[in-house]
Every structure is written in C-alpha cells, then in structure tokens.
Amino acid sequence: MQSEQGRYARAEPLLKRALAIRERTLGSEHQDVAKSLNSLAELYREQGYYALAEPLYKRALAIREKATGSNYSDVAESLNNLAILHHTRGQYAEAASMFKRALSIHEKFLGSDHPDVATNLSNLAQVYYNQAQYPEAEALLRRALAIREKALGPDHPDVATALNGMAVLYSDLKKYEQQEPLLLRARAIWEKAYGPHHPNVAQALGNLAALYRIQGRYDAAEPLELRALAIREAALGPDHPDVARSLVGIASLYREQRQYAQAEQFELRALEVRQKSLGMEHLRVAQSLNRLAELHHLQTQYAQALPLARRASAIYRKRIAAGGADDAAVREASMNRRGFLRHLSLLSDISAAATTEAVDTLADEAFQIAQPGRPPEPHRRSPRWLPASPAATMHWLIWSRRNRTPPNTLPEPKAYCSMPRASHPSYENRPPNKDCATTSFAWARPWPALTTS
C-alpha cells in the first residue's frame, strides 16, 4: 500500500475516491464503506492527523455495529483500531475500555486461546505499560506469549513479536539480563522465518543495539545499528520512515560517546528522510528538529539550536490549530507527552544562555503552543513535579533556569505558589501570578490517578 511507503500525498486521493465510489454504488451503510473509512482513517493516523482519523473510525464502527450487532469480529477490529488511536494520543482510559471490549468479543467468538486474543492482550498490556502498571502489563504479555506458543508453535513469527514486547517492558524495568535473551530469541525466529534481510530482523537488531547502548557496550551496539540500517534501506528504500528510526539510533550512539560531528550527520539525514516521506509538518519532523537543537545545545551552539527549536514550535502550533481547541493540545501536538515536555525543556535550556527578552519571547511562544488544549493523561515517564498545564510547565522550567534552581528540587507547585515572599526561592523573580488560581499561568495540582475501566 502506498501509505506504508510514506507516499501519503498520493494515497489520500485514491482512498477518498474509493470511498466515494462505494458510497455512491453501495450506499452509505454498506460494510465495504466501513472498510474504506477504516483505510482512510489509518492513513491519517499514520501521519499524526488524529482529529481527522477519529470520526472516520467511529463511523466505520457504527456501520459495523448496525450491520452485524455489537458482538461480531468486524466490530472488534474497529474497536481495536479506535483504541490504538486513543492510545497514540495518550487517552489511556478510553483505549483500555475499547481494547477490553475487543478482547471480550474475540474471547466469546474465537475462544480464549485464539491468536487474535493474544493480539488484544498485547495491546491492552501496552496501555498498562504506559500507565506504569508494570505487573499488570507483564501478566498480559506472558499470557499472550503462552497463547501464541501453544496455538502457533514456538518458532512462529508472532511469537517473536510477543518476545519483543516483553523485552521492551524489561528495558523500562531495567531488567537487562532478562531482556537480552528475549531479543536474541526473537531475532533468531524472524531470521529463520523471513531470512536475515527482513525489516523485522532490523527491528530486533535495533532493540539489541539500544540495550547495548544503555549498558555502555558501544562496540557491540554499533555494528547492529549499521546492519539494521542497511536492511531497512535495502528492503524499504532509502526514504522510508523506518530508515530514519535507524539513523536516529546511530546518532544516539555517537552522541552518547560525544562524537557530535558524526551524530549530526545521521540526525540531518534522519530529518531529510522524515521530511521527504512524512511531509514538512509531521510530528516526527518536529522531533528530529528537537534532536538537532539538543545536539547544538550540548556544544553550547545556542545560535544554531534556537532556530531549529522554533521550527519545531511552528509545527506544534500548526498541528494544534488544525486539531481545534477541543482536541487536547499536547495529545494532538506530540506523539506522546514525553516528546512535548522534551521540547519545552529544550527551549528553556537554550533560554538559559539567552537575554531576558529572548527568554520572555520563548515563554510566550510556548504558552501559545499549549494554550488551546487540555493537559494529557499522565504518561509512565511524566515527571511528577511538573504542572499539568503545558503553558505553566514552560514558565516553570524557564523561571527555574533563569534563577539557576533545578526544577526537580522545588516544592510541589501548589505549596510553592502559596509560600511567603521571604521564603520563596529567589523571591525577587517570583512568577507573575500570586495566588496560582486566577490567571492563565496557574500551576496545577499533581496528576490524579487514572482508572482504566
């Protein structure tokens, strides 16, 4: 499919035309119309246009529920797709609810040991993982692995997918000794099933390289990253988004070794690939711009870093405007909460070496970026001390760096704002709001706990 090759501009009119033909010839409620709606929604989701994808997914779900009842397998597929969208946007409660509905349907119609049930379990585990509910995630992944091994055999490619998922979880839990054998087994299965030059093999190689990089085993990581890159270039073409993923991995490897010139070469190429394959305004492009800005910042090259960071800001602003004020700004503006907070932190880091006027300008830009939406649900890597409002986060970070106070050493925002001026850290430059409740800069309370049912 053209969208899988990153040819979104060509794929969109073809999918829209197919949808129009089916609606005209078959009627707006036909099952084939639901298929076209789902395909177009997938295209938008892959590009990060979540506000455009959601109504299409919902309409496809409604058609399928009306045509076949609420317990049919096609309905489970639509529920799963809509849940993936919610998950991508950080809407974990909604995602968990829909994944559970899809799981229930598949268990009822296919049995509890069917491979599709394992897929639902893996997806639900990803939601728990992103909410830092690691025991629940691990239990679901183990069950999914057991189902696939029993139903498909121990050497089936889907077993390797389950092993890879377990390895990602163990990486976050820093269980590196348990992670490595899972990745090695997944790699062996995929090589046996698909041959040594398949993109799945590249995925396993990249994950192994990331593990070795975390462990400081750079000599072991580098050849794996380079081999993964070569596989993806040969199998997918030099301008595929997954090629950019490998380029970023290699850049990270060099960056951690302070080989900044080499890192910049790969970051620049990753940016070029993403701009060509995804478009100039894709969120992955913003992430590449941020990474380049961070690289310059590490070398105290603030003049080079600032324009890159501001280009990323421009992408965020445009995407939020396209999503509308009712679309949660950070969910729409970043692949996940961590990416957006990283952008805010980068801007504030750069501002530490700038003039007061430049700092104020950056703060205003960040406020404009974040203002239209509501805060996202907490992510497993969201610092607990950060204010919920992205705009407040930006002011918090910039203010703390201007006053050389590490943000994570400050009190909780609410207590911080109610301090008497005399006891306030660097109280002469206290943030503009006095009661932290009456202005748009107000700090928020810590994140509330979520329920996933």
PyMOL commands that set and color helices and strands:
alter all, ss='L'
color gray80, all
select helices_A, chain A and resi 2-5+8-26+31-47+50-68+73-88+92-110+115-130+134-152+157-172+176-194+199-214+218-236+241-256+260-278+283-298+302-323+329-333+337-351+356-370+390-402+407-409+413-417+421-423+427-429
alter helices_A, ss='H'
color red, helices_A
deselect
rebuild
show_as cartoon
